[in-house]
Amino acid sequence: MFKQYDPAPVPADDLAASLAPFGSSRMLPREAYVDPAVFDWERRHIFSGWTCVGHASDMAGVGTQRAIGSGANAMLLVHGDDGVVRAFANTCRHRGHELLECGTSAKRRGIVCPYHSWSYRLDGGLRHAPGFGDGDGFEPAEFGLTPLRLVDWHGWLFVDASGEDVEFAQHVAGLEEIVSPYRPEELVIVDRHSYELATNWKVIAENYQECYHCSTIHPELSKISPPDTGENLEFAGSWMGGWMSMIEGAETMSFTGKSGGVAIKGLSEHELRTVMYLVGFPNLLVSLHPDYVMTHVMTPLAADRTHVECAWAFPKDVAAQADFDPSYAVDFWDLTNRQDWAACESVQRGLSSPHARPGPLAPDEDGVYQFVTRVARSYQGRDRSS
């Protein structure tokens, strides 16, 4: 169980309003989106638990190393000689220097600190500390890298930097039967787009959780998937989301509704007619389509700035075809993304006004309510399993 922690610096009365029953509740208080102190609290408490740090394919090959995050959540991912990907705190056991600069990657036979050349094996054990001998009481076994919990779940890598979050199975409770039919771990990422948005990460997640806005800003999407279709689901773990259906004759989400690929084998009739949209709290957005899987990984940079990487993955045999062109999906969602990003950035600018107040939720925004109440409970300092 995750231990109790100090509440976030947001008004308690506003949090109570956010947690009121659906139909009478309000959005999160303005401070949740614009106050650097709240953002710092989130990094310490929300983003220190199970967080998606990328895809397993990013770590292909023995010796591959990637440095992710900074401060308390700085970590080093390493592909070991035994084929296992591990996560370590990105801090040398000598003087604390970063083993690899944040945001960079390398491929080496070992891990070497660039400050005093302490070196480690790929499993984190100390290999050599220059100047230290056997006769001075130095015990190399005591100075291995600090391991962090890492789980490869369907090809997505999750790390619990705190070591105090719930067990991963509890984090994803109720999701296995939803995700496994698409076998995302067997798909191949064929394209990625990176975006840096002038908005808070929660604005992006809230936008993703509703299609109340779709008829206004997404005419292309609404043509293929009517905004008034679908259903939001309740999961026992930390995730949330729901499905939307496509019009008769549509094969996937594209400008024409036609697929340039092939449906993922083994999907049910319902899965072939719908798209499942999931929020892997706090930073992974997963869209399960009949013929591809799209993900958005959010990396909060500041209270008003978020990096988003969008990736499109297709079945291996489809991606291997010389004439395969994923643009039918990539171009459709890049346009949709940019429509969403413009709206999210406008929301952020509006919330920057001192006159902004938490608004009510429309009947079609029950998915937003799921997200808002999840954040509000965290702000109150509740155990993450509650």
C-alpha positions as CSV (number, residue, x, y, z in Angstrom):
1,M,0.0,0.0,0.0
2,F,1.1,3.5,-0.7
3,K,1.6,5.5,2.5
4,Q,-0.3,8.6,3.3
5,Y,1.3,11.9,2.3
6,D,0.8,15.6,2.8
7,P,-2.2,17.1,0.9
8,A,-1.6,19.4,-2.1
9,P,-1.6,23.2,-1.7
10,V,-5.1,23.7,-3.1
11,P,-8.2,25.0,-1.4
12,A,-10.0,22.3,0.6
13,D,-13.5,23.6,-0.2
14,D,-12.8,23.5,-3.9
15,L,-11.6,19.9,-3.6
16,A,-14.8,19.0,-1.8
17,A,-16.8,20.5,-4.7
18,S,-14.8,18.4,-7.2
19,L,-15.6,15.3,-5.2
20,A,-19.3,16.0,-5.0
21,P,-21.6,13.5,-6.7
22,F,-21.6,13.6,-10.5
23,G,-24.2,16.2,-11.7
24,S,-23.4,18.6,-8.9
25,S,-19.6,18.6,-8.9
26,R,-17.1,21.1,-10.2
27,M,-13.8,20.9,-12.0
28,L,-10.5,21.1,-10.1
29,P,-9.6,24.4,-8.6
30,R,-7.7,26.9,-10.8
31,E,-4.5,26.4,-8.7
32,A,-4.3,22.8,-9.9
33,Y,-3.4,24.0,-13.4
34,V,-1.4,27.2,-12.9
35,D,0.4,27.1,-9.5
36,P,4.0,25.9,-9.6
37,A,3.7,24.8,-6.0
38,V,0.9,22.3,-7.0
39,F,3.0,21.1,-10.0
40,D,5.9,20.5,-7.7
41,W,3.6,18.5,-5.3
42,E,2.4,16.4,-8.2
43,R,5.9,15.5,-9.3
44,R,6.7,14.4,-5.7
45,H,3.5,12.5,-5.1
46,I,1.6,11.6,-8.3
47,F,4.5,11.1,-10.7
48,S,6.7,9.3,-8.2
49,G,4.4,6.2,-8.4
50,W,3.7,3.9,-11.4
51,T,4.4,6.0,-14.5
52,C,4.9,5.0,-18.1
53,V,8.5,5.6,-19.2
54,G,8.3,4.4,-22.7
55,H,8.0,1.3,-24.9
56,A,10.1,-1.9,-24.5
57,S,11.2,-1.5,-28.1
58,D,13.1,1.7,-27.0
59,M,15.4,-0.5,-25.0
60,A,16.3,-3.1,-27.7
61,G,19.8,-4.6,-27.5
62,V,22.1,-5.5,-24.6
63,G,23.7,-2.4,-23.1
64,T,21.0,0.1,-24.2
65,Q,20.7,2.8,-21.6
66,R,18.3,5.7,-21.3
67,A,18.1,8.5,-18.7
68,I,14.6,9.7,-17.9
69,G,13.2,12.3,-15.5
70,S,15.0,14.6,-13.1
71,G,15.3,15.2,-9.4
72,A,13.6,12.7,-7.1
73,N,12.2,10.8,-10.1
74,A,15.5,10.6,-12.2
75,M,16.0,7.1,-13.4
76,L,18.3,5.1,-15.7
77,L,16.9,2.3,-17.7
78,V,19.3,-0.5,-18.7
79,H,19.1,-3.6,-20.9
80,G,21.1,-6.2,-19.1
81,D,23.3,-9.1,-20.4
82,D,20.5,-11.4,-19.4
83,G,18.0,-9.7,-21.6
84,V,16.2,-8.1,-18.6
85,V,15.4,-4.3,-18.7
86,R,16.0,-2.8,-15.3
87,A,15.6,0.7,-13.7
88,F,18.0,2.4,-11.3
89,A,18.1,5.7,-9.6
90,N,20.2,7.9,-11.9
91,T,22.8,8.7,-9.3
92,C,26.3,7.4,-8.8
93,R,26.9,5.8,-5.4
94,H,30.1,7.8,-5.0
95,R,29.2,11.5,-5.1
96,G,25.7,11.4,-6.7
97,H,26.6,12.5,-10.2
98,E,24.1,11.6,-12.9
99,L,25.2,8.4,-14.6
100,L,23.7,9.6,-17.9
101,E,22.4,13.1,-18.7
102,C,18.6,13.3,-18.5
103,G,17.0,12.8,-21.9
104,T,20.0,11.1,-23.4
105,S,20.7,7.5,-24.3
106,A,23.8,5.3,-24.9
107,K,24.7,1.7,-25.7
108,R,27.7,0.4,-23.7
109,R,29.0,-2.8,-22.2
110,G,28.8,-1.2,-18.7
111,I,27.6,1.9,-16.8
112,V,30.2,4.5,-16.2
113,C,29.9,7.7,-14.2
114,P,31.4,10.6,-16.2
115,Y,32.7,12.3,-13.0
116,H,35.2,9.9,-11.3
117,S,34.8,6.9,-13.6
118,W,33.1,4.6,-11.1
119,S,31.8,1.7,-13.3
120,Y,28.9,-0.7,-12.8
121,R,27.8,-3.9,-14.5
122,L,24.6,-3.8,-16.5
123,D,22.8,-5.5,-13.5
124,G,23.8,-2.5,-11.3
125,G,26.6,-4.1,-9.4
126,L,29.7,-2.0,-8.8
127,R,32.5,-3.2,-11.1
128,H,35.4,-0.8,-10.3
129,A,36.0,2.3,-8.1
130,P,39.3,3.9,-9.1
131,G,41.6,4.3,-6.1
132,F,39.9,2.0,-3.8
133,G,41.7,-1.2,-2.9
134,D,41.0,-4.5,-1.1
135,G,42.9,-3.6,2.0
136,D,41.1,-0.4,3.0
137,G,37.8,-1.9,4.2
138,F,35.9,-0.9,1.0
139,E,33.2,-3.4,0.2
140,P,32.1,-3.1,-3.5
141,A,28.9,-5.1,-2.9
142,E,27.6,-2.3,-0.7
143,F,27.7,0.3,-3.5
144,G,25.7,-1.1,-6.3
145,L,23.1,1.1,-8.0
146,T,19.8,1.6,-6.3
147,P,17.2,-0.5,-8.1
148,L,13.7,0.8,-8.9
149,R,10.6,-1.3,-9.5
150,L,10.0,-1.8,-13.3
151,V,7.3,-3.7,-15.1
152,D,7.0,-4.5,-18.8
153,W,3.2,-4.7,-19.3
154,H,2.2,-5.5,-22.9
155,G,5.3,-3.7,-24.2
156,W,4.9,-0.5,-22.1
157,L,7.5,0.1,-19.4
158,F,6.3,1.3,-16.0
159,V,8.5,2.4,-13.1
160,D,7.6,3.2,-9.5
161,A,10.4,5.6,-8.5
162,S,9.1,5.8,-5.0
163,G,9.0,2.1,-4.4
164,E,5.8,2.8,-2.3
165,D,3.0,2.6,-4.8
166,V,0.5,-0.3,-4.8
167,E,1.5,-3.6,-6.5
168,F,1.4,-3.2,-10.3
169,A,-1.4,-5.8,-10.6
170,Q,-3.6,-3.5,-8.5
171,H,-2.6,-0.5,-10.5
172,V,-4.0,-2.1,-13.7
173,A,-6.8,-4.1,-12.1
174,G,-9.6,-4.8,-14.6
175,L,-7.5,-3.9,-17.7
176,E,-6.0,-7.2,-18.7
177,E,-9.2,-8.4,-20.4
178,I,-9.6,-5.1,-22.2
179,V,-6.0,-4.7,-23.5
180,S,-4.8,-8.3,-24.1
181,P,-6.9,-9.0,-27.1
182,Y,-5.0,-6.3,-29.1
183,R,-1.6,-7.9,-28.1
184,P,0.1,-4.5,-28.2
185,E,3.4,-6.2,-27.2
186,E,3.5,-7.9,-30.6
187,L,2.9,-4.8,-32.6
188,V,5.6,-2.6,-34.2
189,I,5.8,1.2,-33.8
190,V,6.1,2.6,-37.3
191,D,5.8,6.3,-36.6
192,R,6.1,8.8,-33.8
193,H,5.3,12.5,-33.4
194,S,6.5,14.7,-30.6
195,Y,4.7,17.8,-29.4
196,E,5.5,20.4,-26.8
197,L,2.3,22.0,-25.5
198,A,1.8,25.2,-23.6
199,T,-0.7,23.6,-21.2
200,N,-1.0,21.6,-18.0
201,W,-0.9,17.8,-18.3
202,K,-4.3,17.4,-16.7
203,V,-5.9,19.6,-19.3
204,I,-4.7,17.1,-22.0
205,A,-6.0,14.1,-20.0
206,E,-9.4,15.8,-19.4
207,N,-9.8,16.6,-23.1
208,Y,-9.0,13.0,-23.9
209,Q,-11.7,11.8,-21.5
210,E,-14.7,13.4,-23.3
211,C,-16.1,13.9,-26.7
212,Y,-18.4,16.7,-25.6
213,H,-16.1,18.9,-27.7
214,C,-15.9,16.7,-30.7
215,S,-18.8,18.1,-32.8
216,T,-17.3,21.5,-32.4
217,I,-13.6,21.1,-33.2
218,H,-13.3,17.5,-34.7
219,P,-15.6,17.4,-37.8
220,E,-13.3,14.7,-39.4
221,L,-13.5,12.5,-36.3
222,S,-17.2,13.1,-35.7
223,K,-17.9,11.9,-39.3
224,I,-16.5,8.5,-38.5
225,S,-17.3,8.1,-34.8
226,P,-20.5,10.0,-33.7
227,P,-19.8,11.9,-30.4
228,D,-22.9,10.6,-28.8
229,T,-21.9,6.9,-29.0
230,G,-20.1,4.8,-26.5
231,E,-19.8,4.2,-22.8
232,N,-17.3,4.9,-20.1
233,L,-16.2,2.0,-17.9
234,E,-15.3,1.6,-14.2
235,F,-12.1,-0.2,-13.4
236,A,-10.9,-1.4,-10.0
237,G,-7.3,0.0,-10.5
238,S,-5.9,3.4,-11.3
239,W,-6.9,3.5,-15.0
240,M,-10.0,4.9,-16.5
241,G,-11.6,5.2,-20.0
242,G,-14.3,3.9,-22.3
243,W,-15.2,3.0,-25.9
244,M,-16.8,4.8,-28.8
245,S,-18.4,3.2,-31.8
246,M,-17.8,3.9,-35.5
247,I,-20.4,4.4,-38.2
248,E,-21.7,1.5,-40.3
249,G,-19.1,0.4,-42.9
250,A,-16.1,2.1,-41.1
251,E,-13.1,-0.2,-40.6
252,T,-11.1,2.2,-38.4
253,M,-10.5,5.8,-37.5
254,S,-9.2,7.5,-40.7
255,F,-10.5,10.3,-43.0
256,T,-12.6,7.8,-45.0
257,G,-13.2,5.2,-42.3
258,K,-11.2,2.8,-44.4
259,S,-8.1,1.0,-43.2
260,G,-4.8,0.9,-45.0
261,G,-3.8,-2.1,-43.0
262,V,-5.3,-5.3,-41.6
263,A,-7.5,-5.8,-38.5
264,I,-5.6,-7.2,-35.5
265,K,-6.3,-11.0,-35.4
266,G,-8.7,-12.4,-32.9
267,L,-10.6,-9.3,-32.0
268,S,-14.3,-9.7,-31.2
269,E,-17.1,-8.2,-33.3
270,H,-17.5,-5.4,-30.7
271,E,-13.8,-4.6,-30.8
272,L,-13.8,-4.4,-34.6
273,R,-16.6,-1.9,-34.4
274,T,-15.3,0.4,-31.7
275,V,-12.2,2.3,-30.4
276,M,-11.3,1.9,-26.7
277,Y,-9.8,5.0,-25.1
278,L,-7.9,4.5,-21.9
279,V,-6.0,6.8,-19.5
280,G,-3.2,4.9,-17.8
281,F,-3.0,7.3,-14.8
282,P,-1.1,9.5,-14.7
283,N,0.6,9.9,-18.0
284,L,-0.3,7.2,-20.6
285,L,-3.2,7.6,-23.1
286,V,-4.0,4.4,-25.0
287,S,-6.3,4.2,-28.1
288,L,-7.1,0.7,-29.1
289,H,-8.2,0.5,-32.8
290,P,-9.3,-2.5,-34.8
291,D,-6.1,-2.3,-36.8
292,Y,-3.5,-0.3,-34.8
293,V,-2.8,0.9,-31.3
294,M,-2.0,4.6,-30.7
295,T,-0.4,5.9,-27.5
296,H,0.3,9.3,-26.1
297,V,3.0,9.5,-23.3
298,M,2.9,12.8,-21.4
299,T,5.9,14.2,-19.7
300,P,5.0,17.3,-17.5
301,L,7.7,19.9,-17.8
302,A,6.1,22.8,-15.8
303,A,2.6,23.8,-14.6
304,D,1.9,25.2,-18.1
305,R,4.1,23.0,-20.3
306,T,3.9,19.3,-21.3
307,H,5.8,17.2,-23.8
308,V,3.7,14.6,-25.6
309,E,5.0,11.7,-27.7
310,C,2.4,10.0,-29.9
311,A,3.2,6.6,-31.4
312,W,1.4,4.4,-33.8
313,A,1.9,0.6,-33.7
314,F,0.7,-2.0,-36.3
315,P,0.9,-5.8,-36.6
316,K,4.4,-6.9,-37.6
317,D,3.3,-8.6,-40.8
318,V,1.4,-5.5,-42.0
319,A,4.3,-3.2,-41.1
320,A,6.8,-5.4,-42.9
321,Q,5.0,-5.0,-46.3
322,A,7.0,-2.9,-48.7
323,D,4.0,-0.9,-49.8
324,F,2.5,-0.3,-46.4
325,D,1.7,3.3,-45.7
326,P,0.6,4.2,-42.2
327,S,-0.4,7.8,-43.1
328,Y,-4.1,6.9,-43.2
329,A,-3.9,6.7,-39.4
330,V,-1.0,9.0,-38.7
331,D,-2.3,12.0,-40.7
332,F,-5.8,11.6,-39.3
333,W,-4.7,11.6,-35.7
334,D,-2.0,14.3,-36.2
335,L,-4.8,16.6,-37.4
336,T,-7.0,15.6,-34.5
337,N,-4.1,16.0,-32.1
338,R,-3.4,19.5,-33.3
339,Q,-7.1,20.4,-33.0
340,D,-7.0,19.2,-29.4
341,W,-3.7,20.9,-28.7
342,A,-5.1,24.3,-29.8
343,A,-8.1,23.8,-27.5
344,C,-5.9,22.7,-24.6
345,E,-3.6,25.6,-24.9
346,S,-6.6,28.0,-25.0
347,V,-7.9,26.4,-21.9
348,Q,-4.6,27.0,-20.2
349,R,-4.6,30.6,-21.2
350,G,-8.1,31.0,-19.9
351,L,-7.3,29.4,-16.6
352,S,-4.4,31.8,-16.2
353,S,-7.0,34.5,-15.6
354,P,-7.5,35.3,-11.9
355,H,-11.2,35.4,-12.7
356,A,-11.3,31.7,-13.7
357,R,-13.5,29.6,-11.4
358,P,-14.2,25.8,-11.5
359,G,-17.1,25.1,-13.8
360,P,-19.7,22.3,-13.7
361,L,-19.5,19.1,-15.7
362,A,-22.0,18.4,-18.5
363,P,-23.9,15.0,-18.6
364,D,-21.5,13.8,-21.3
365,E,-18.4,14.5,-19.2
366,D,-18.6,11.5,-16.8
367,G,-15.2,10.4,-18.1
368,V,-13.8,13.8,-17.0
369,Y,-15.4,13.2,-13.6
370,Q,-13.5,10.0,-13.2
371,F,-10.2,11.8,-13.9
372,V,-11.0,14.8,-11.7
373,T,-12.0,12.8,-8.7
374,R,-8.9,10.6,-9.1
375,V,-6.7,13.7,-8.9
376,A,-8.7,15.3,-6.1
377,R,-8.4,12.2,-3.9
378,S,-4.6,12.3,-4.5
379,Y,-4.6,16.0,-3.6
380,Q,-6.3,15.2,-0.3
381,G,-3.3,12.9,0.6
382,R,-5.3,9.7,0.4
383,D,-3.7,6.4,-0.1
384,R,-3.4,5.6,-3.8
385,S,-5.4,2.5,-3.6
386,S,-8.4,4.5,-2.3
